[in-house]
Amino acid sequence: MEFGTREGAIVDVKTERLWLYSQGEEIPHCESLAPIPFDSCPGFKLNCFASKDAVARAGLD
């Protein structure tokens, strides 16, 4: 996690959880699915519900 990663997210559509990593945190924290903004990319929000819908449409759920 020390290789230039400032923040990141893993969307787990099966459990409807969102794992977030922020700079300065050793362990990612878990939240419910929601649209999330990224500090490093102003104006961008990751739409977790769209990700979940895309997985379902692809038959991967």
Buried (B, 14 or more C-beta within 10 A) or exposed (E): EEEEEEBBBEBBBEEEBBBBBBEEEEEBEEEEBEEBEBEEEEEEEBBBEEBBEEBEEEEEE
